[in-house]
Amino acid sequence: MSELEELITEWLPLPDVAERLDVSIKKVHSLIDEGAVIAVRIGDRNIRSVPAAFIVEDQILDSLKGTIAVLGDSGFSDEAILRWLFTADESLPGRPIDALREGRKTEIRRRAQALAW
């Protein structure tokens, strides 16, 4: 099991993401290409998957795309972005992904921007 799989316990293969969002698999690929979500290869079968926490009420978490962009612009790889989002931070407290899901976008983006300095 990879470090990401230990850190992020619930994943959705791309066809499951399409089903949850009620869109085509082509649209899921577009969301990945646009940076709205991150997909990585996980598991024994090396299947491209998305963290389940990225989906809220059958939609992509609305604050996710901008946060991914800020971290990516700071030089973070997709794997590093996932690690940052899903690693607990005592000063929050909790994980940045949970704070985003709670609507605390401004605080998380400010922290993400500070990583660039």
Phi and psi restraints in degrees (range 20) as a CNS / XPLOR table:
assign (resid 1 and name C) (resid 2 and name N)
       (resid 2 and name CA) (resid 2 and name C) 1.0 -77.2 20.0 2
assign (resid 2 and name N) (resid 2 and name CA)
       (resid 2 and name C) (resid 3 and name N) 1.0 165.6 20.0 2
assign (resid 2 and name C) (resid 3 and name N)
       (resid 3 and name CA) (resid 3 and name C) 1.0 -58.3 20.0 2
assign (resid 3 and name N) (resid 3 and name CA)
       (resid 3 and name C) (resid 4 and name N) 1.0 -42.5 20.0 2
assign (resid 3 and name C) (resid 4 and name N)
       (resid 4 and name CA) (resid 4 and name C) 1.0 -64.1 20.0 2
assign (resid 4 and name N) (resid 4 and name CA)
       (resid 4 and name C) (resid 5 and name N) 1.0 -38.1 20.0 2
assign (resid 4 and name C) (resid 5 and name N)
       (resid 5 and name CA) (resid 5 and name C) 1.0 -67.9 20.0 2
assign (resid 5 and name N) (resid 5 and name CA)
       (resid 5 and name C) (resid 6 and name N) 1.0 -30.2 20.0 2
assign (resid 5 and name C) (resid 6 and name N)
       (resid 6 and name CA) (resid 6 and name C) 1.0 -74.1 20.0 2
assign (resid 6 and name N) (resid 6 and name CA)
       (resid 6 and name C) (resid 7 and name N) 1.0 -36.9 20.0 2
assign (resid 6 and name C) (resid 7 and name N)
       (resid 7 and name CA) (resid 7 and name C) 1.0 -75.1 20.0 2
assign (resid 7 and name N) (resid 7 and name CA)
       (resid 7 and name C) (resid 8 and name N) 1.0 -40.5 20.0 2
assign (resid 7 and name C) (resid 8 and name N)
       (resid 8 and name CA) (resid 8 and name C) 1.0 -113.8 20.0 2
assign (resid 8 and name N) (resid 8 and name CA)
       (resid 8 and name C) (resid 9 and name N) 1.0 108.9 20.0 2
assign (resid 8 and name C) (resid 9 and name N)
       (resid 9 and name CA) (resid 9 and name C) 1.0 -88.1 20.0 2
assign (resid 9 and name N) (resid 9 and name CA)
       (resid 9 and name C) (resid 10 and name N) 1.0 -21.1 20.0 2
assign (resid 9 and name C) (resid 10 and name N)
       (resid 10 and name CA) (resid 10 and name C) 1.0 -119.0 20.0 2
assign (resid 10 and name N) (resid 10 and name CA)
       (resid 10 and name C) (resid 11 and name N) 1.0 117.9 20.0 2
assign (resid 10 and name C) (resid 11 and name N)
       (resid 11 and name CA) (resid 11 and name C) 1.0 -122.1 20.0 2
assign (resid 11 and name N) (resid 11 and name CA)
       (resid 11 and name C) (resid 12 and name N) 1.0 153.2 20.0 2
assign (resid 11 and name C) (resid 12 and name N)
       (resid 12 and name CA) (resid 12 and name C) 1.0 -123.3 20.0 2
assign (resid 12 and name N) (resid 12 and name CA)
       (resid 12 and name C) (resid 13 and name N) 1.0 121.1 20.0 2
assign (resid 12 and name C) (resid 13 and name N)
       (resid 13 and name CA) (resid 13 and name C) 1.0 -61.1 20.0 2
assign (resid 13 and name N) (resid 13 and name CA)
       (resid 13 and name C) (resid 14 and name N) 1.0 155.1 20.0 2
assign (resid 13 and name C) (resid 14 and name N)
       (resid 14 and name CA) (resid 14 and name C) 1.0 -54.9 20.0 2
assign (resid 14 and name N) (resid 14 and name CA)
       (resid 14 and name C) (resid 15 and name N) 1.0 -40.3 20.0 2
assign (resid 14 and name C) (resid 15 and name N)
       (resid 15 and name CA) (resid 15 and name C) 1.0 -61.1 20.0 2
assign (resid 15 and name N) (resid 15 and name CA)
       (resid 15 and name C) (resid 16 and name N) 1.0 -34.1 20.0 2
assign (resid 15 and name C) (resid 16 and name N)
       (resid 16 and name CA) (resid 16 and name C) 1.0 -70.5 20.0 2
assign (resid 16 and name N) (resid 16 and name CA)
       (resid 16 and name C) (resid 17 and name N) 1.0 -35.1 20.0 2
assign (resid 16 and name C) (resid 17 and name N)
       (resid 17 and name CA) (resid 17 and name C) 1.0 -61.9 20.0 2
assign (resid 17 and name N) (resid 17 and name CA)
       (resid 17 and name C) (resid 18 and name N) 1.0 -46.2 20.0 2
assign (resid 17 and name C) (resid 18 and name N)
       (resid 18 and name CA) (resid 18 and name C) 1.0 -58.1 20.0 2
assign (resid 18 and name N) (resid 18 and name CA)
       (resid 18 and name C) (resid 19 and name N) 1.0 -42.8 20.0 2
assign (resid 18 and name C) (resid 19 and name N)
       (resid 19 and name CA) (resid 19 and name C) 1.0 -65.2 20.0 2
assign (resid 19 and name N) (resid 19 and name CA)
       (resid 19 and name C) (resid 20 and name N) 1.0 -45.3 20.0 2
assign (resid 19 and name C) (resid 20 and name N)
       (resid 20 and name CA) (resid 20 and name C) 1.0 -62.5 20.0 2
assign (resid 20 and name N) (resid 20 and name CA)
       (resid 20 and name C) (resid 21 and name N) 1.0 -37.2 20.0 2
assign (resid 20 and name C) (resid 21 and name N)
       (resid 21 and name CA) (resid 21 and name C) 1.0 -87.5 20.0 2
assign (resid 21 and name N) (resid 21 and name CA)
       (resid 21 and name C) (resid 22 and name N) 1.0 -8.3 20.0 2
assign (resid 21 and name C) (resid 22 and name N)
       (resid 22 and name CA) (resid 22 and name C) 1.0 57.7 20.0 2
assign (resid 22 and name N) (resid 22 and name CA)
       (resid 22 and name C) (resid 23 and name N) 1.0 49.0 20.0 2
assign (resid 22 and name C) (resid 23 and name N)
       (resid 23 and name CA) (resid 23 and name C) 1.0 -133.2 20.0 2
assign (resid 23 and name N) (resid 23 and name CA)
       (resid 23 and name C) (resid 24 and name N) 1.0 171.5 20.0 2
assign (resid 23 and name C) (resid 24 and name N)
       (resid 24 and name CA) (resid 24 and name C) 1.0 -77.1 20.0 2
assign (resid 24 and name N) (resid 24 and name CA)
       (resid 24 and name C) (resid 25 and name N) 1.0 160.5 20.0 2
assign (resid 24 and name C) (resid 25 and name N)
       (resid 25 and name CA) (resid 25 and name C) 1.0 -63.1 20.0 2
assign (resid 25 and name N) (resid 25 and name CA)
       (resid 25 and name C) (resid 26 and name N) 1.0 -31.7 20.0 2
assign (resid 25 and name C) (resid 26 and name N)
       (resid 26 and name CA) (resid 26 and name C) 1.0 -61.2 20.0 2
assign (resid 26 and name N) (resid 26 and name CA)
       (resid 26 and name C) (resid 27 and name N) 1.0 -40.3 20.0 2
assign (resid 26 and name C) (resid 27 and name N)
       (resid 27 and name CA) (resid 27 and name C) 1.0 -65.0 20.0 2
assign (resid 27 and name N) (resid 27 and name CA)
       (resid 27 and name C) (resid 28 and name N) 1.0 -37.7 20.0 2
assign (resid 27 and name C) (resid 28 and name N)
       (resid 28 and name CA) (resid 28 and name C) 1.0 -62.7 20.0 2
assign (resid 28 and name N) (resid 28 and name CA)
       (resid 28 and name C) (resid 29 and name N) 1.0 -43.0 20.0 2
assign (resid 28 and name C) (resid 29 and name N)
       (resid 29 and name CA) (resid 29 and name C) 1.0 -61.7 20.0 2
assign (resid 29 and name N) (resid 29 and name CA)
       (resid 29 and name C) (resid 30 and name N) 1.0 -38.1 20.0 2
assign (resid 29 and name C) (resid 30 and name N)
       (resid 30 and name CA) (resid 30 and name C) 1.0 -63.8 20.0 2
assign (resid 30 and name N) (resid 30 and name CA)
       (resid 30 and name C) (resid 31 and name N) 1.0 -42.4 20.0 2
assign (resid 30 and name C) (resid 31 and name N)
       (resid 31 and name CA) (resid 31 and name C) 1.0 -60.4 20.0 2
assign (resid 31 and name N) (resid 31 and name CA)
       (resid 31 and name C) (resid 32 and name N) 1.0 -38.8 20.0 2
assign (resid 31 and name C) (resid 32 and name N)
       (resid 32 and name CA) (resid 32 and name C) 1.0 -67.2 20.0 2
assign (resid 32 and name N) (resid 32 and name CA)
       (resid 32 and name C) (resid 33 and name N) 1.0 -47.4 20.0 2
assign (resid 32 and name C) (resid 33 and name N)
       (resid 33 and name CA) (resid 33 and name C) 1.0 -61.2 20.0 2
assign (resid 33 and name N) (resid 33 and name CA)
       (resid 33 and name C) (resid 34 and name N) 1.0 -34.7 20.0 2
assign (resid 33 and name C) (resid 34 and name N)
       (resid 34 and name CA) (resid 34 and name C) 1.0 -77.9 20.0 2
assign (resid 34 and name N) (resid 34 and name CA)
       (resid 34 and name C) (resid 35 and name N) 1.0 -10.8 20.0 2
assign (resid 34 and name C) (resid 35 and name N)
       (resid 35 and name CA) (resid 35 and name C) 1.0 82.2 20.0 2
assign (resid 35 and name N) (resid 35 and name CA)
       (resid 35 and name C) (resid 36 and name N) 1.0 16.6 20.0 2
assign (resid 35 and name C) (resid 36 and name N)
       (resid 36 and name CA) (resid 36 and name C) 1.0 -74.6 20.0 2
assign (resid 36 and name N) (resid 36 and name CA)
       (resid 36 and name C) (resid 37 and name N) 1.0 -28.8 20.0 2
assign (resid 36 and name C) (resid 37 and name N)
       (resid 37 and name CA) (resid 37 and name C) 1.0 -142.5 20.0 2
assign (resid 37 and name N) (resid 37 and name CA)
       (resid 37 and name C) (resid 38 and name N) 1.0 165.3 20.0 2
assign (resid 37 and name C) (resid 38 and name N)
       (resid 38 and name CA) (resid 38 and name C) 1.0 -117.3 20.0 2
assign (resid 38 and name N) (resid 38 and name CA)
       (resid 38 and name C) (resid 39 and name N) 1.0 133.5 20.0 2
assign (resid 38 and name C) (resid 39 and name N)
       (resid 39 and name CA) (resid 39 and name C) 1.0 -120.9 20.0 2
assign (resid 39 and name N) (resid 39 and name CA)
       (resid 39 and name C) (resid 40 and name N) 1.0 137.3 20.0 2
assign (resid 39 and name C) (resid 40 and name N)
       (resid 40 and name CA) (resid 40 and name C) 1.0 -131.8 20.0 2
assign (resid 40 and name N) (resid 40 and name CA)
       (resid 40 and name C) (resid 41 and name N) 1.0 161.1 20.0 2
assign (resid 40 and name C) (resid 41 and name N)
       (resid 41 and name CA) (resid 41 and name C) 1.0 -85.8 20.0 2
assign (resid 41 and name N) (resid 41 and name CA)
       (resid 41 and name C) (resid 42 and name N) 1.0 126.5 20.0 2
assign (resid 41 and name C) (resid 42 and name N)
       (resid 42 and name CA) (resid 42 and name C) 1.0 -137.1 20.0 2
assign (resid 42 and name N) (resid 42 and name CA)
       (resid 42 and name C) (resid 43 and name N) 1.0 167.9 20.0 2
assign (resid 42 and name C) (resid 43 and name N)
       (resid 43 and name CA) (resid 43 and name C) 1.0 79.3 20.0 2
assign (resid 43 and name N) (resid 43 and name CA)
       (resid 43 and name C) (resid 44 and name N) 1.0 172.3 20.0 2
assign (resid 43 and name C) (resid 44 and name N)
       (resid 44 and name CA) (resid 44 and name C) 1.0 -61.6 20.0 2
assign (resid 44 and name N) (resid 44 and name CA)
       (resid 44 and name C) (resid 45 and name N) 1.0 -31.3 20.0 2
assign (resid 44 and name C) (resid 45 and name N)
       (resid 45 and name CA) (resid 45 and name C) 1.0 -91.6 20.0 2
assign (resid 45 and name N) (resid 45 and name CA)
       (resid 45 and name C) (resid 46 and name N) 1.0 0.3 20.0 2
assign (resid 45 and name C) (resid 46 and name N)
       (resid 46 and name CA) (resid 46 and name C) 1.0 57.5 20.0 2
assign (resid 46 and name N) (resid 46 and name CA)
       (resid 46 and name C) (resid 47 and name N) 1.0 47.3 20.0 2
assign (resid 46 and name C) (resid 47 and name N)
       (resid 47 and name CA) (resid 47 and name C) 1.0 -90.4 20.0 2
assign (resid 47 and name N) (resid 47 and name CA)
       (resid 47 and name C) (resid 48 and name N) 1.0 133.2 20.0 2
assign (resid 47 and name C) (resid 48 and name N)
       (resid 48 and name CA) (resid 48 and name C) 1.0 -64.9 20.0 2
assign (resid 48 and name N) (resid 48 and name CA)
       (resid 48 and name C) (resid 49 and name N) 1.0 127.0 20.0 2
assign (resid 48 and name C) (resid 49 and name N)
       (resid 49 and name CA) (resid 49 and name C) 1.0 -141.9 20.0 2
assign (resid 49 and name N) (resid 49 and name CA)
       (resid 49 and name C) (resid 50 and name N) 1.0 161.0 20.0 2
assign (resid 49 and name C) (resid 50 and name N)
       (resid 50 and name CA) (resid 50 and name C) 1.0 -121.1 20.0 2
assign (resid 50 and name N) (resid 50 and name CA)
       (resid 50 and name C) (resid 51 and name N) 1.0 139.5 20.0 2
assign (resid 50 and name C) (resid 51 and name N)
       (resid 51 and name CA) (resid 51 and name C) 1.0 -58.5 20.0 2
assign (resid 51 and name N) (resid 51 and name CA)
       (resid 51 and name C) (resid 52 and name N) 1.0 132.7 20.0 2
assign (resid 51 and name C) (resid 52 and name N)
       (resid 52 and name CA) (resid 52 and name C) 1.0 -61.4 20.0 2
assign (resid 52 and name N) (resid 52 and name CA)
       (resid 52 and name C) (resid 53 and name N) 1.0 -27.7 20.0 2
assign (resid 52 and name C) (resid 53 and name N)
       (resid 53 and name CA) (resid 53 and name C) 1.0 -65.9 20.0 2
assign (resid 53 and name N) (resid 53 and name CA)
       (resid 53 and name C) (resid 54 and name N) 1.0 -13.7 20.0 2
assign (resid 53 and name C) (resid 54 and name N)
       (resid 54 and name CA) (resid 54 and name C) 1.0 -74.2 20.0 2
assign (resid 54 and name N) (resid 54 and name CA)
       (resid 54 and name C) (resid 55 and name N) 1.0 -13.3 20.0 2
assign (resid 54 and name C) (resid 55 and name N)
       (resid 55 and name CA) (resid 55 and name C) 1.0 -110.8 20.0 2
assign (resid 55 and name N) (resid 55 and name CA)
       (resid 55 and name C) (resid 56 and name N) 1.0 127.3 20.0 2
assign (resid 55 and name C) (resid 56 and name N)
       (resid 56 and name CA) (resid 56 and name C) 1.0 -127.9 20.0 2
assign (resid 56 and name N) (resid 56 and name CA)
       (resid 56 and name C) (resid 57 and name N) 1.0 122.3 20.0 2
assign (resid 56 and name C) (resid 57 and name N)
       (resid 57 and name CA) (resid 57 and name C) 1.0 49.4 20.0 2
assign (resid 57 and name N) (resid 57 and name CA)
       (resid 57 and name C) (resid 58 and name N) 1.0 49.9 20.0 2
assign (resid 57 and name C) (resid 58 and name N)
       (resid 58 and name CA) (resid 58 and name C) 1.0 63.0 20.0 2
assign (resid 58 and name N) (resid 58 and name CA)
       (resid 58 and name C) (resid 59 and name N) 1.0 27.4 20.0 2
assign (resid 58 and name C) (resid 59 and name N)
       (resid 59 and name CA) (resid 59 and name C) 1.0 -138.9 20.0 2
assign (resid 59 and name N) (resid 59 and name CA)
       (resid 59 and name C) (resid 60 and name N) 1.0 156.5 20.0 2
assign (resid 59 and name C) (resid 60 and name N)
       (resid 60 and name CA) (resid 60 and name C) 1.0 -70.8 20.0 2
assign (resid 60 and name N) (resid 60 and name CA)
       (resid 60 and name C) (resid 61 and name N) 1.0 136.4 20.0 2
assign (resid 60 and name C) (resid 61 and name N)
       (resid 61 and name CA) (resid 61 and name C) 1.0 -51.1 20.0 2
assign (resid 61 and name N) (resid 61 and name CA)
       (resid 61 and name C) (resid 62 and name N) 1.0 119.6 20.0 2
assign (resid 61 and name C) (resid 62 and name N)
       (resid 62 and name CA) (resid 62 and name C) 1.0 -64.5 20.0 2
assign (resid 62 and name N) (resid 62 and name CA)
       (resid 62 and name C) (resid 63 and name N) 1.0 -26.6 20.0 2
assign (resid 62 and name C) (resid 63 and name N)
       (resid 63 and name CA) (resid 63 and name C) 1.0 -87.5 20.0 2
assign (resid 63 and name N) (resid 63 and name CA)
       (resid 63 and name C) (resid 64 and name N) 1.0 -0.4 20.0 2
assign (resid 63 and name C) (resid 64 and name N)
       (resid 64 and name CA) (resid 64 and name C) 1.0 -72.5 20.0 2
assign (resid 64 and name N) (resid 64 and name CA)
       (resid 64 and name C) (resid 65 and name N) 1.0 -46.5 20.0 2
assign (resid 64 and name C) (resid 65 and name N)
       (resid 65 and name CA) (resid 65 and name C) 1.0 -57.8 20.0 2
assign (resid 65 and name N) (resid 65 and name CA)
       (resid 65 and name C) (resid 66 and name N) 1.0 -47.3 20.0 2
assign (resid 65 and name C) (resid 66 and name N)
       (resid 66 and name CA) (resid 66 and name C) 1.0 -64.7 20.0 2
assign (resid 66 and name N) (resid 66 and name CA)
       (resid 66 and name C) (resid 67 and name N) 1.0 -37.3 20.0 2
assign (resid 66 and name C) (resid 67 and name N)
       (resid 67 and name CA) (resid 67 and name C) 1.0 -67.5 20.0 2
assign (resid 67 and name N) (resid 67 and name CA)
       (resid 67 and name C) (resid 68 and name N) 1.0 -42.5 20.0 2
assign (resid 67 and name C) (resid 68 and name N)
       (resid 68 and name CA) (resid 68 and name C) 1.0 -60.5 20.0 2
assign (resid 68 and name N) (resid 68 and name CA)
       (resid 68 and name C) (resid 69 and name N) 1.0 -41.7 20.0 2
assign (resid 68 and name C) (resid 69 and name N)
       (resid 69 and name CA) (resid 69 and name C) 1.0 -62.8 20.0 2
assign (resid 69 and name N) (resid 69 and name CA)
       (resid 69 and name C) (resid 70 and name N) 1.0 -44.9 20.0 2
assign (resid 69 and name C) (resid 70 and name N)
       (resid 70 and name CA) (resid 70 and name C) 1.0 -60.8 20.0 2
assign (resid 70 and name N) (resid 70 and name CA)
       (resid 70 and name C) (resid 71 and name N) 1.0 -46.6 20.0 2
assign (resid 70 and name C) (resid 71 and name N)
       (resid 71 and name CA) (resid 71 and name C) 1.0 -67.4 20.0 2
assign (resid 71 and name N) (resid 71 and name CA)
       (resid 71 and name C) (resid 72 and name N) 1.0 -40.4 20.0 2
assign (resid 71 and name C) (resid 72 and name N)
       (resid 72 and name CA) (resid 72 and name C) 1.0 -63.1 20.0 2
assign (resid 72 and name N) (resid 72 and name CA)
       (resid 72 and name C) (resid 73 and name N) 1.0 -41.1 20.0 2
assign (resid 72 and name C) (resid 73 and name N)
       (resid 73 and name CA) (resid 73 and name C) 1.0 -65.0 20.0 2
assign (resid 73 and name N) (resid 73 and name CA)
       (resid 73 and name C) (resid 74 and name N) 1.0 -22.7 20.0 2
assign (resid 73 and name C) (resid 74 and name N)
       (resid 74 and name CA) (resid 74 and name C) 1.0 -84.0 20.0 2
assign (resid 74 and name N) (resid 74 and name CA)
       (resid 74 and name C) (resid 75 and name N) 1.0 0.1 20.0 2
assign (resid 74 and name C) (resid 75 and name N)
       (resid 75 and name CA) (resid 75 and name C) 1.0 97.2 20.0 2
assign (resid 75 and name N) (resid 75 and name CA)
       (resid 75 and name C) (resid 76 and name N) 1.0 7.1 20.0 2
assign (resid 75 and name C) (resid 76 and name N)
       (resid 76 and name CA) (resid 76 and name C) 1.0 -74.6 20.0 2
assign (resid 76 and name N) (resid 76 and name CA)
       (resid 76 and name C) (resid 77 and name N) 1.0 137.4 20.0 2
assign (resid 76 and name C) (resid 77 and name N)
       (resid 77 and name CA) (resid 77 and name C) 1.0 -76.7 20.0 2
assign (resid 77 and name N) (resid 77 and name CA)
       (resid 77 and name C) (resid 78 and name N) 1.0 168.1 20.0 2
assign (resid 77 and name C) (resid 78 and name N)
       (resid 78 and name CA) (resid 78 and name C) 1.0 -57.0 20.0 2
assign (resid 78 and name N) (resid 78 and name CA)
       (resid 78 and name C) (resid 79 and name N) 1.0 -43.5 20.0 2
assign (resid 78 and name C) (resid 79 and name N)
       (resid 79 and name CA) (resid 79 and name C) 1.0 -64.4 20.0 2
assign (resid 79 and name N) (resid 79 and name CA)
       (resid 79 and name C) (resid 80 and name N) 1.0 -39.8 20.0 2
assign (resid 79 and name C) (resid 80 and name N)
       (resid 80 and name CA) (resid 80 and name C) 1.0 -66.9 20.0 2
assign (resid 80 and name N) (resid 80 and name CA)
       (resid 80 and name C) (resid 81 and name N) 1.0 -37.4 20.0 2
assign (resid 80 and name C) (resid 81 and name N)
       (resid 81 and name CA) (resid 81 and name C) 1.0 -61.9 20.0 2
assign (resid 81 and name N) (resid 81 and name CA)
       (resid 81 and name C) (resid 82 and name N) 1.0 -46.6 20.0 2
assign (resid 81 and name C) (resid 82 and name N)
       (resid 82 and name CA) (resid 82 and name C) 1.0 -61.4 20.0 2
assign (resid 82 and name N) (resid 82 and name CA)
       (resid 82 and name C) (resid 83 and name N) 1.0 -43.4 20.0 2
assign (resid 82 and name C) (resid 83 and name N)
       (resid 83 and name CA) (resid 83 and name C) 1.0 -59.2 20.0 2
assign (resid 83 and name N) (resid 83 and name CA)
       (resid 83 and name C) (resid 84 and name N) 1.0 -45.1 20.0 2
assign (resid 83 and name C) (resid 84 and name N)
       (resid 84 and name CA) (resid 84 and name C) 1.0 -64.9 20.0 2
assign (resid 84 and name N) (resid 84 and name CA)
       (resid 84 and name C) (resid 85 and name N) 1.0 -45.1 20.0 2
assign (resid 84 and name C) (resid 85 and name N)
       (resid 85 and name CA) (resid 85 and name C) 1.0 -63.8 20.0 2
assign (resid 85 and name N) (resid 85 and name CA)
       (resid 85 and name C) (resid 86 and name N) 1.0 -32.6 20.0 2
assign (resid 85 and name C) (resid 86 and name N)
       (resid 86 and name CA) (resid 86 and name C) 1.0 -106.6 20.0 2
assign (resid 86 and name N) (resid 86 and name CA)
       (resid 86 and name C) (resid 87 and name N) 1.0 6.9 20.0 2
assign (resid 86 and name C) (resid 87 and name N)
       (resid 87 and name CA) (resid 87 and name C) 1.0 -98.0 20.0 2
assign (resid 87 and name N) (resid 87 and name CA)
       (resid 87 and name C) (resid 88 and name N) 1.0 130.3 20.0 2
assign (resid 87 and name C) (resid 88 and name N)
       (resid 88 and name CA) (resid 88 and name C) 1.0 -62.1 20.0 2
assign (resid 88 and name N) (resid 88 and name CA)
       (resid 88 and name C) (resid 89 and name N) 1.0 142.0 20.0 2
assign (resid 88 and name C) (resid 89 and name N)
       (resid 89 and name CA) (resid 89 and name C) 1.0 -126.0 20.0 2
assign (resid 89 and name N) (resid 89 and name CA)
       (resid 89 and name C) (resid 90 and name N) 1.0 115.8 20.0 2
assign (resid 89 and name C) (resid 90 and name N)
       (resid 90 and name CA) (resid 90 and name C) 1.0 -58.5 20.0 2
assign (resid 90 and name N) (resid 90 and name CA)
       (resid 90 and name C) (resid 91 and name N) 1.0 -30.3 20.0 2
assign (resid 90 and name C) (resid 91 and name N)
       (resid 91 and name CA) (resid 91 and name C) 1.0 -76.8 20.0 2
assign (resid 91 and name N) (resid 91 and name CA)
       (resid 91 and name C) (resid 92 and name N) 1.0 -10.7 20.0 2
assign (resid 91 and name C) (resid 92 and name N)
       (resid 92 and name CA) (resid 92 and name C) 1.0 -76.7 20.0 2
assign (resid 92 and name N) (resid 92 and name CA)
       (resid 92 and name C) (resid 93 and name N) 1.0 -53.6 20.0 2
assign (resid 92 and name C) (resid 93 and name N)
       (resid 93 and name CA) (resid 93 and name C) 1.0 -78.3 20.0 2
assign (resid 93 and name N) (resid 93 and name CA)
       (resid 93 and name C) (resid 94 and name N) 1.0 161.1 20.0 2
assign (resid 93 and name C) (resid 94 and name N)
       (resid 94 and name CA) (resid 94 and name C) 1.0 109.0 20.0 2
assign (resid 94 and name N) (resid 94 and name CA)
       (resid 94 and name C) (resid 95 and name N) 1.0 -163.4 20.0 2
assign (resid 94 and name C) (resid 95 and name N)
       (resid 95 and name CA) (resid 95 and name C) 1.0 -99.8 20.0 2
assign (resid 95 and name N) (resid 95 and name CA)
       (resid 95 and name C) (resid 96 and name N) 1.0 145.0 20.0 2
assign (resid 95 and name C) (resid 96 and name N)
       (resid 96 and name CA) (resid 96 and name C) 1.0 -55.2 20.0 2
assign (resid 96 and name N) (resid 96 and name CA)
       (resid 96 and name C) (resid 97 and name N) 1.0 -37.4 20.0 2
assign (resid 96 and name C) (resid 97 and name N)
       (resid 97 and name CA) (resid 97 and name C) 1.0 -62.0 20.0 2
assign (resid 97 and name N) (resid 97 and name CA)
       (resid 97 and name C) (resid 98 and name N) 1.0 -37.3 20.0 2
assign (resid 97 and name C) (resid 98 and name N)
       (resid 98 and name CA) (resid 98 and name C) 1.0 -68.7 20.0 2
assign (resid 98 and name N) (resid 98 and name CA)
       (resid 98 and name C) (resid 99 and name N) 1.0 -38.5 20.0 2
assign (resid 98 and name C) (resid 99 and name N)
       (resid 99 and name CA) (resid 99 and name C) 1.0 -63.7 20.0 2
assign (resid 99 and name N) (resid 99 and name CA)
       (resid 99 and name C) (resid 100 and name N) 1.0 -40.7 20.0 2
assign (resid 99 and name C) (resid 100 and name N)
       (resid 100 and name CA) (resid 100 and name C) 1.0 -62.2 20.0 2
assign (resid 100 and name N) (resid 100 and name CA)
       (resid 100 and name C) (resid 101 and name N) 1.0 -42.4 20.0 2
assign (resid 100 and name C) (resid 101 and name N)
       (resid 101 and name CA) (resid 101 and name C) 1.0 -65.2 20.0 2
assign (resid 101 and name N) (resid 101 and name CA)
       (resid 101 and name C) (resid 102 and name N) 1.0 -25.5 20.0 2
assign (resid 101 and name C) (resid 102 and name N)
       (resid 102 and name CA) (resid 102 and name C) 1.0 -86.6 20.0 2
assign (resid 102 and name N) (resid 102 and name CA)
       (resid 102 and name C) (resid 103 and name N) 1.0 -0.1 20.0 2
assign (resid 102 and name C) (resid 103 and name N)
       (resid 103 and name CA) (resid 103 and name C) 1.0 90.4 20.0 2
assign (resid 103 and name N) (resid 103 and name CA)
       (resid 103 and name C) (resid 104 and name N) 1.0 14.4 20.0 2
assign (resid 103 and name C) (resid 104 and name N)
       (resid 104 and name CA) (resid 104 and name C) 1.0 -94.9 20.0 2
assign (resid 104 and name N) (resid 104 and name CA)
       (resid 104 and name C) (resid 105 and name N) 1.0 51.2 20.0 2
assign (resid 104 and name C) (resid 105 and name N)
       (resid 105 and name CA) (resid 105 and name C) 1.0 -61.8 20.0 2
assign (resid 105 and name N) (resid 105 and name CA)
       (resid 105 and name C) (resid 106 and name N) 1.0 -46.1 20.0 2
assign (resid 105 and name C) (resid 106 and name N)
       (resid 106 and name CA) (resid 106 and name C) 1.0 -59.4 20.0 2
assign (resid 106 and name N) (resid 106 and name CA)
       (resid 106 and name C) (resid 107 and name N) 1.0 -45.9 20.0 2
assign (resid 106 and name C) (resid 107 and name N)
       (resid 107 and name CA) (resid 107 and name C) 1.0 -61.7 20.0 2
assign (resid 107 and name N) (resid 107 and name CA)
       (resid 107 and name C) (resid 108 and name N) 1.0 -44.3 20.0 2
assign (resid 107 and name C) (resid 108 and name N)
       (resid 108 and name CA) (resid 108 and name C) 1.0 -69.1 20.0 2
assign (resid 108 and name N) (resid 108 and name CA)
       (resid 108 and name C) (resid 109 and name N) 1.0 -41.1 20.0 2
assign (resid 108 and name C) (resid 109 and name N)
       (resid 109 and name CA) (resid 109 and name C) 1.0 -64.9 20.0 2
assign (resid 109 and name N) (resid 109 and name CA)
       (resid 109 and name C) (resid 110 and name N) 1.0 -38.1 20.0 2
assign (resid 109 and name C) (resid 110 and name N)
       (resid 110 and name CA) (resid 110 and name C) 1.0 -61.9 20.0 2
assign (resid 110 and name N) (resid 110 and name CA)
       (resid 110 and name C) (resid 111 and name N) 1.0 -43.6 20.0 2
assign (resid 110 and name C) (resid 111 and name N)
       (resid 111 and name CA) (resid 111 and name C) 1.0 -64.8 20.0 2
assign (resid 111 and name N) (resid 111 and name CA)
       (resid 111 and name C) (resid 112 and name N) 1.0 -40.6 20.0 2
assign (resid 111 and name C) (resid 112 and name N)
       (resid 112 and name CA) (resid 112 and name C) 1.0 -64.2 20.0 2
assign (resid 112 and name N) (resid 112 and name CA)
       (resid 112 and name C) (resid 113 and name N) 1.0 -41.6 20.0 2
assign (resid 112 and name C) (resid 113 and name N)
       (resid 113 and name CA) (resid 113 and name C) 1.0 -64.8 20.0 2
assign (resid 113 and name N) (resid 113 and name CA)
       (resid 113 and name C) (resid 114 and name N) 1.0 -36.3 20.0 2
assign (resid 113 and name C) (resid 114 and name N)
       (resid 114 and name CA) (resid 114 and name C) 1.0 -64.2 20.0 2
assign (resid 114 and name N) (resid 114 and name CA)
       (resid 114 and name C) (resid 115 and name N) 1.0 -25.3 20.0 2
assign (resid 114 and name C) (resid 115 and name N)
       (resid 115 and name CA) (resid 115 and name C) 1.0 -67.6 20.0 2
assign (resid 115 and name N) (resid 115 and name CA)
       (resid 115 and name C) (resid 116 and name N) 1.0 -21.5 20.0 2
assign (resid 115 and name C) (resid 116 and name N)
       (resid 116 and name CA) (resid 116 and name C) 1.0 -74.6 20.0 2
assign (resid 116 and name N) (resid 116 and name CA)
       (resid 116 and name C) (resid 117 and name N) 1.0 -19.2 20.0 2
